[in-house]
Amino acid sequence: MRKRLREPRFAYRHGLSTAAYRELVFDWLRELARDGLGSAAFPRAYGGGGNIARFLAIFETLGAHDQSLTVKFGVQFGLFGGSIYQLGTERHHARYLRDVGTLALPGCFAMSELGHGSNVREIETEAHYDPAARQFIIDTPNESARKEWIGNAACHGRLAVVFARLSIGGEQHGVHAFLVPIRTQTGGVWPGVRIEDAGEKGGLNGVDNGRLWFDRVRIPRENLLNRYGDVTEDGDYSSPIANPTRRFFTMLGTLVAGRISVALAAQSALKAGLAIAVRYGASRKQFGSSEGHEVPILDYLTHQRRLFPAIATAYAFDFALKSLVGRFVAAIESGHDADAEYRRVEADGAGLKALVTWHTIGGLQAARECCGGQGFLAINRIAQLRADTDVTATFEGDNTVLLQLVAKGLLTDYRQQFHAAGARGILRYLGRRASARLARVNPVLARRTDEDHLRDPDFQLGVLRYREERLLGSAARRLKHRIEAGADGFGALIECQDHLLALARAHVERRTLEEFARGTDNAEPGLRPVLHRLRELFALSVLEREEGWLLAHGVFEGAKAEAVRALVNQSCRELRPHAVALVNAFGIPDEILGAPIAMAGAP
Ligand SMILES: Cc1cc2nc3c(=O)[nH]c(=O)nc-3n(C[C@H](O)[C@H](O)[C@H](O)COP(=O)(O)OP(=O)(O)OC[C@H]3O[C@@H](n4cnc5c(N)ncnc54)[C@H](O)[C@@H]3O)c2cc1C
């Protein structure tokens, strides 16, 4: 992938009109499809590579290149092709996957509607079964049901996976996915379909997002993607999952690859931005103690503080993402995509997607500012990467919504774990755990400021564990009080949303630190010292950010918070000699980085 993206055919072109940019991205997509990259995850029987891990690696690598190409690739092969593969059965695979993989059949994934983006369970597009004609009738009943934001819809898509509410003879069966043509072979709009361009966006303008309306469009019965629910010719419905809620969430679960992919690609975009900023910072000089002796801006503590914790966090997320990808691939390849481990992968994917994309957005802003005015020039790429990755916080699941799912999962596990003990048992247990940990952290430890202690990985991980457990326990208690005071489950959750988000973040960060430690232990011996420092800076920067909470809960005393701050400074200084090597280790070739300011001899 890296070799390919370095070729002149993938060279960046700045300042194109939206129409020209969309065509360039489509041409690039064709090139990748021609090289067999889009179908890497599809079965070999249908021209694919049969290797989901390879597909994810391709996507991750693409993320350092143009984000519009990355997203267009994701829509065509990941969302459109992936949903045919995951939600369809043999007949759909045989008929479509080869053409999806070669881009002979460009398509869309049409789930979101104007009225419902995050809450897709309430989408309103209708699919009525007509047994006489053995067809489904796809219909947009009102304006809020129009399909919104659909990638590939405005210009190139011919077929769409459309999510709609299935009804048979007046009986409702919930949301299902259907293959609905939107354009003819020659590019004309399909009868009964209306398409509108979504227009200019704040980024990703090489992707043709559009809106779709369906006016009683008839499709054959076979166009229902029927892995989780089928309809006979006579209109009898059956599903391997009896419970409609479970069925719906199982269907959504097949999309976990999309979330992992977005996190991988966002992380690659950030790495590109950090590599540009660090390399520029190492050569750009401003000010000095005497005239004519200016200092590289990367030597300034403020510069290091803006970039190095971000690099350390990117490394941390790398280990967490690699571990998650390994578990995801193992679950898919062993056919265990319906069991408990897969549910955990799904939740971990949601949490990491949220934190990784937020980190990308913040990190690219810092990288842009660290490059001064040069960072704002299009040819230096960071401004574009920042604009394009902004929306990763929203699509493939809004981050704020995803983190609530993570927190709810943690609370549910808790409840299940202590079901037998009952609520009082849980509270007793929580009290014991919390006080046991607190006893270890307090009061002597809260005051300890010596370096040995602050640099001890067990201390750092211990604090993150304590924070998570305490937030879990207090969230559970807070919810219980609300419910006892008469609130319903929904109302109680809303009153505790701030708490749930803090809990989810604490959980993801604790797990990420654990993965980082494991990754460091398993790394080549020569790499361990520098990885150890990065792991430490990641942990310390979380403690520094959370000092308010830690002080408020007696985990830290003032002197300790100050000592942590001083140690972050020291850690940054220690990493300075390694900074360029650390971003070069991201392995992004110069042609893909693209930015003149990142090259040797930059001004
Ligand atoms: C560029 C782009 C490309 C896209 N491509 C596709 C595509 O190809 N196919 C497709 O189907 N969809 C696509 N989408 C849609 C995308 O998935 C949705 O935008 C996303 O799910 C969020 O939905 P929404 O925009 O309606 O926001 P909303 O759900 O309305 O959210 C708005 C705000 O409300 C907050 N919010 C919502 N619910 C809660 C809650 N329970 N608690 C607290 N806060 C809440 C959110 O955090 C957010 O800040 C795309 C979107 C964009 C912007």
The ligand as an ORCA input file, in Angstrom:
! r2SCAN-3c Opt
* xyz 0 1
  C     -19.709     13.593      6.040
  C     -20.696     12.586      6.505
  C     -20.811     11.379      5.856
  C     -21.776     10.443      6.238
  N     -21.941      9.287      5.514
  C     -22.983      8.468      5.807
  C     -23.289      7.343      4.977
  O     -22.612      7.075      3.982
  N     -24.351      6.571      5.299
  C     -25.120      6.817      6.390
  O     -26.061      6.070      6.617
  N     -24.874      7.878      7.197
  C     -23.832      8.712      6.931
  N     -23.574      9.798      7.733
  C     -24.468     10.082      8.851
  C     -23.813      9.916     10.207
  O     -23.700      8.580     10.528
  C     -24.656     10.714     11.193
  O     -24.373     12.079     10.957
  C     -24.362     10.376     12.629
  O     -24.877      9.118     12.936
  C     -24.950     11.398     13.598
  O     -26.281     11.634     13.330
  P     -26.842     13.126     13.185
  O     -25.966     13.852     12.235
  O     -28.275     13.020     12.866
  O     -26.618     13.763     14.591
  P     -27.617     13.685     15.852
  O     -27.878     12.260     16.178
  O     -28.768     14.574     15.639
  O     -26.683     14.304     16.961
  C     -26.544     15.720     17.129
  C     -25.899     16.002     18.478
  O     -26.743     15.499     19.515
  C     -26.012     14.703     20.393
  N     -26.831     13.573     20.855
  C     -27.628     12.757     20.133
  N     -28.180     11.818     20.917
  C     -27.705     12.031     22.155
  C     -27.871     11.388     23.406
  N     -28.620     10.295     23.557
  N     -27.220     11.890     24.472
  C     -26.434     12.972     24.356
  N     -26.230     13.616     23.207
  C     -26.853     13.154     22.115
  C     -24.810     14.173     19.603
  O     -23.717     13.929     20.471
  C     -24.541     15.335     18.651
  O     -23.643     16.221     19.258
  C     -22.596     10.720      7.357
  C     -22.450     11.936      8.044
  C     -21.534     12.856      7.623
  C     -21.468     14.171      8.348
*
